[in-house]
């Protein structure tokens, strides 16, 4: 029997720069949680609104959402002993953060996820 034994949900909120003398970075705004409820909610939502395909990175297809200013990807991976990992990625953008590279963010969090899997 197969089980989803590890769930990872990454969310990156690109910050607004309110004060140029105090720069901020999306690197300080990466959230990671392990909620099955959030993962299932995202999968259900994205299944109904699959968005526009932007690019692929190491087997992850990154899409732009139709209903919001966000980008997403998801995948499952087989682990040892018939376990599986489920991961979702969501990058939230707006008009003020258009200069931020979605591809750079996705590559960073995908690499982080792969690093976590390698330690299991």
N, C-alpha and C positions, 0 to 999 in steps of 0.2 A: 504494500500500500504506500502511496506517495503522500507526503504531508508538506505543507508550507511551514517550515520551521523558523525561518528568519524573514522579517519584513523590515524594509528600510524605505522611508519617505523623506526625500530631500526637498526643501523649499528654499529658494533664494529670492529675497526681496531686494531689488536694486534700490539703494537709498537715494534720497534727494539731498543734494548739496545745498544746505540752507546758509551755511557760513563758509565761504571759500578759505578762510583762515584755519578751519578745522575740517580738512578733507576726510571723506568717508569712502569706504570701498565695499563692494559686494562680498568680498572675502570675509568681512566681519558680520555678514548677514546671512550666513548659511545655517539653516535649521535642519536637524535630523531627528526624526522620531520613529518609533517602531509600532505605530498603531495600525492594526488590521482594519479597523473601521475607516480610517483615512484612506488607506490603500484601496479598499473596495469601493469607496465613494468616488475616488479618482478614476478607477477603471470603468465603473459604470458610466460616469459622466463622459469620459473620453471615448467610450465605445459608441455613444450616441452622437457625439460631435467630434469626429476624428481629426479635424483641422487640416492644415496644409503642410505637406511634407517639406522641410527646409533642407536637412542634410542628414547624413548617417555618420556616426562615429563609433568604431569598434563594435558594430552590430546593433547599436542603439539608433533607432530612427527618431529624430527630433522633429516635432511638429509645432506649428503656430496655432494656438487655439482660435476657434471661430467666435466664441461668445465673450472673450475677455482678452486683455493685453497680457498674454502669458504664453509660455512655451513649455512643452512637456515631452516626456519619454517614459517608457516603462518596459520591464523585461522580467523574465524569471530565469533562474539558473539552477541546474541540478547540482546538488552537493553530495558529499559522501553519505553512505547508509540510506539511500533513497529519500533524503531530505531535499527541500527546495528553498531557494531564496526568491522573494518577490521584491522588486524595487520600483519606486515611482520617483520621477524628477519633475519639479515644477519651478520655472523661473518667471517671476512676476515683474513686468516692465510697465512703463507708462511713457507718455510723450517727453518727459523730462530726462529719461534715461536711454534715449534712442542711440546714443553714442557708445553704449556698453555692448560688448561683444557677447551675444548669446552663445556662440560656438565656444568661445574661451571659457565661459562659465560652465557649460555642459561638459566640456572636456575635463575640467577640474573635478567636478563632482562625480563623473563617471570613473575617473581614475581613483578617487577616494573610495568609491564603492568597491571597485576591483581590489584595492588594497585590503579592505575589510574582509572580502571573501577569501583572499589568499591566506588570511590568518585563521580561518575556521578549520 
